[in-house]
Amino acid sequence: MPSEHVKSEAGWSRRALAVADSPISGLMRRALEQPELISLAAGFVDQASLPVEATHSAALALLSDPEAARAALQYGSTAGHGELRDQVLALVLAQDAAAMSGVVPASRPDREQVVLTAGSNQILALLADALLDPGDCVLCDDPTYFVFAGLVQSVGARCVGIASDEHGMRSDALAAELARQAAAGTLERVKAIYVMSYFDNPRGVSLAAERRAALVALAQEYSRKQRLYIIEDAAYRELRFEGADVPSLRAHDASGETVIYAGTFSKSFAPGVRVGYGIFPQALARVVLALKGYRDFGSPHLNQCLVSRVLSLGLYAPHVALLRAVYARKAECMLRALDAEIAPLGVCRYQRPKGGLYVWLELPQRLDTSEQGELFAHALALGVLYVPGAYCFGAQSEDTRSHMRLSFGVQSEERIGAGIARLARVIRDRL
Ligand SMILES: Cc1ncc(COP(=O)(O)O)c(C=O)c1O
């Protein structure tokens, strides 16, 4: 007979016991429980522009063809739908070729290097599995994408923050950290550099075009006993509403052995479809596929067939163009509200993003924005939610408690304005 005294977690793995609840899940729960709350926290996309018609047309075309429909409803392969893998490759290569004014990048990956997943988060998870052992580390922007930082922690590794300014990760700071690790004999524990190269999460900052080649060169220089990979997370690349696209880090990787490119249709099409993709160096593609084979032996095939139809029917590019206009308007709306409500307080700083979904607000250091602080509680009481900046920083950062990530993605323009007004009141009251 089972003992009544056996604790429910007895027998769980060390990983399960060590894992903390993801902060974003808690924030999302709060937003769902309190519908009147204006959540500027969640990275959800704009609701009104979700591609209902394009999805309908693509689904109709797919399902009206019984043979294609049956194929779509069957399991696919571990790596994913062949045609979509080619389309993804063509899409990324075309973006880079256009950004390099017609110069074709030196390395031209093939279909075997492309893996389709249920969202690009799965690419990141597969990489954590493929590259990291307990005690290893990944060099990241400081601040960085907190879901990635949590993922790294969940496998017993850690993120080391590299100083990052309004042009992204600083190459001098990265070079200094790599030199330090090499001198300390710990370079072998440094497995990757994680960079959101376009409109990062949480700041909306892009890595400057001039820094890209230097970053790839540094990763190559420090690939001594083992390869030091760059994980290029390009989740927000297509959500640019100002300026011209710039070549990816991948485009600077002549041998194609250093950069892993992670992309997604979640932000540029629909997160509910949740199709992501990775373009890997050849050897790494093989091991990632082996790991994925044991995990799920392929992500949902129907969704991949659907996205492939969206692309082949020419429905994708117009939708991306529409989104750029939508987010340009919403970003402008948030910035106007910040200019009107927060700038006059004279103590906060923020940048004007040229793409993506976020504005990063820096408050005076004496104001604590963390979930345990009074400011957060006050904001909740007034019905506005933000992501506390503390979640996004590495442990060694100095000032981690006076920032917030604001998203202009999901709320209507009216609610963005109202949310910022509430936030201004909270900040004013705490000054
Ligand atoms: C920087 C970044 N990378 C990756 C993802 C993952 O998106 P998905 O798994 O839906 O492709 C997100 C989602 O918010 C993100 O912000």
The ligand as an SDF file (V2000), in Angstrom:
LIG
                    3D

 16 16  0  0  0  0  0  0  0  0999 V2000
   13.4400   36.5110  -29.0780 C   0  0  0  0  0  0  0  0  0  0  0  0
   12.4660   35.4150  -29.2660 C   0  0  0  0  0  0  0  0  0  0  0  0
   12.8880   34.2690  -29.8030 N   0  0  0  0  0  0  0  0  0  0  0  0
   12.0600   33.2350  -29.9970 C   0  0  0  0  0  0  0  0  0  0  0  0
   10.7190   33.3210  -29.6530 C   0  0  0  0  0  0  0  0  0  0  0  0
    9.8820   32.1070  -29.8690 C   0  0  0  0  0  0  0  0  0  0  0  0
    8.7790   32.2460  -30.6510 O   0  0  0  0  0  0  0  0  0  0  0  0
    8.0830   30.9850  -31.3000 P   0  0  0  0  0  0  0  0  0  0  0  0
    8.4620   29.7830  -30.4840 O   0  0  0  0  0  0  0  0  0  0  0  0
    6.6290   31.2470  -31.2420 O   0  0  0  0  0  0  0  0  0  0  0  0
    8.6170   30.8720  -32.6760 O   0  0  0  0  0  0  0  0  0  0  0  0
   10.2260   34.4940  -29.0810 C   0  0  0  0  0  0  0  0  0  0  0  0
    8.8290   34.6110  -28.6580 C   0  0  0  0  0  0  0  0  0  0  0  0
    8.3620   35.5490  -28.0930 O   0  0  0  0  0  0  0  0  0  0  0  0
   11.1310   35.5790  -28.8780 C   0  0  0  0  0  0  0  0  0  0  0  0
   10.7400   36.7340  -28.3260 O   0  0  0  0  0  0  0  0  0  0  0  0
  1  2  1  0
  2  3  1  0
  2 15  2  0
  3  4  2  0
  4  5  1  0
  5  6  1  0
  5 12  2  0
  6  7  1  0
  7  8  1  0
  8  9  2  0
  8 10  1  0
  8 11  1  0
 12 13  1  0
 12 15  1  0
 13 14  2  0
 15 16  1  0
M  END
$$$$
